[in-house]
Amino acid sequence: MSLFNSKLSPKAIVATAIALVISTSALAHDPKMHTQKDQMNCEKMEKHMQMMQNMDHSKMDMNDPTMKAMMANMSKMKQMYQKHCVTAKSDS
């Protein structure tokens, strides 16, 4: 029995069409909404930078994949801090 020969109820067709429309529709919004959430909290970042400087790296296994990922993340955080917070302080 072919898919096209089977009898589909009109309710099933309507429900499928509605689900398809809802799942493919994009919810547009104003990009300005992101600026409030994406603001970097430099005070919080400064505390993280101090914490990272005070870490004892001798007790860490640098070959551990989790540690490698965490160190890469910290490197990115440090770059963001330097770019957004340190230069912002020196500009003012």
C-alpha positions as CSV (number, residue, x, y, z in Angstrom):
1,M,0.0,0.0,0.0
2,S,1.4,3.3,-1.1
3,L,1.5,6.4,1.1
4,F,-0.4,8.4,-1.5
5,N,-3.1,5.8,-1.8
6,S,-3.8,5.7,2.0
7,K,-6.8,7.5,3.3
8,L,-5.8,10.4,5.5
9,S,-8.4,12.2,7.6
10,P,-8.9,15.9,7.0
11,K,-8.1,16.5,10.7
12,A,-4.7,14.8,10.3
13,I,-3.9,16.8,7.2
14,V,-4.9,20.1,8.9
15,A,-2.9,19.2,12.0
16,T,0.1,18.4,10.0
17,A,-0.2,21.6,8.0
18,I,-0.5,23.7,11.1
19,A,2.5,21.9,12.7
20,L,4.6,22.5,9.6
21,V,3.7,26.2,9.5
22,I,4.4,26.7,13.2
23,S,7.7,24.8,13.1
24,T,9.1,26.7,10.1
25,S,8.0,30.2,11.0
26,A,10.7,32.6,12.3
27,L,10.0,34.8,15.3
28,A,11.5,38.1,14.3
29,H,12.6,40.5,17.0
30,D,14.4,43.7,17.4
31,P,18.2,43.2,17.7
32,K,18.3,46.0,20.3
33,M,16.9,43.3,22.7
34,H,20.3,41.6,22.7
35,T,22.3,44.6,23.7
36,Q,20.9,44.7,27.2
37,K,21.6,40.9,27.9
38,D,25.0,40.9,26.1
39,Q,26.6,43.7,28.1
40,M,29.8,42.5,29.7
41,N,29.9,42.9,33.5
42,C,33.5,44.1,33.9
43,E,33.5,43.9,37.7
44,K,32.5,40.3,37.6
45,M,35.0,39.5,34.9
46,E,37.7,41.2,37.0
47,K,36.9,38.9,39.9
48,H,37.2,35.9,37.5
49,M,40.6,37.2,36.2
50,Q,41.9,37.5,39.8
51,M,40.6,34.0,40.6
52,M,42.4,32.5,37.5
53,Q,45.7,34.2,38.4
54,N,45.5,32.7,41.9
55,M,44.9,29.1,40.7
56,D,47.6,26.5,41.4
57,H,48.3,25.0,38.0
58,S,50.8,22.5,39.4
59,K,48.0,20.4,40.8
60,M,46.2,20.2,37.4
61,D,46.6,17.5,34.8
62,M,47.1,19.6,31.6
63,N,46.6,16.5,29.4
64,D,43.0,16.1,30.6
65,P,40.5,17.0,27.8
66,T,38.3,18.8,30.3
67,M,41.2,20.8,31.6
68,K,42.3,21.7,28.0
69,A,38.7,22.9,27.2
70,M,38.6,24.9,30.4
71,M,41.9,26.5,29.8
72,A,40.9,27.4,26.2
73,N,37.7,29.0,27.6
74,M,39.7,30.9,30.2
75,S,41.9,32.2,27.4
76,K,38.9,33.5,25.5
77,M,37.5,35.1,28.6
78,K,40.8,36.8,29.2
79,Q,40.8,38.2,25.6
80,M,37.3,39.4,26.0
81,Y,38.2,41.1,29.3
82,Q,41.2,42.8,27.8
83,K,39.2,43.9,24.8
84,H,36.1,45.2,26.5
85,C,37.1,46.1,30.1
86,V,40.7,47.1,30.2
87,T,40.5,49.3,27.1
88,A,37.3,50.8,28.3
89,K,38.9,51.8,31.6
90,S,41.9,53.3,29.8
91,D,39.6,55.3,27.5
92,S,37.7,57.0,30.3
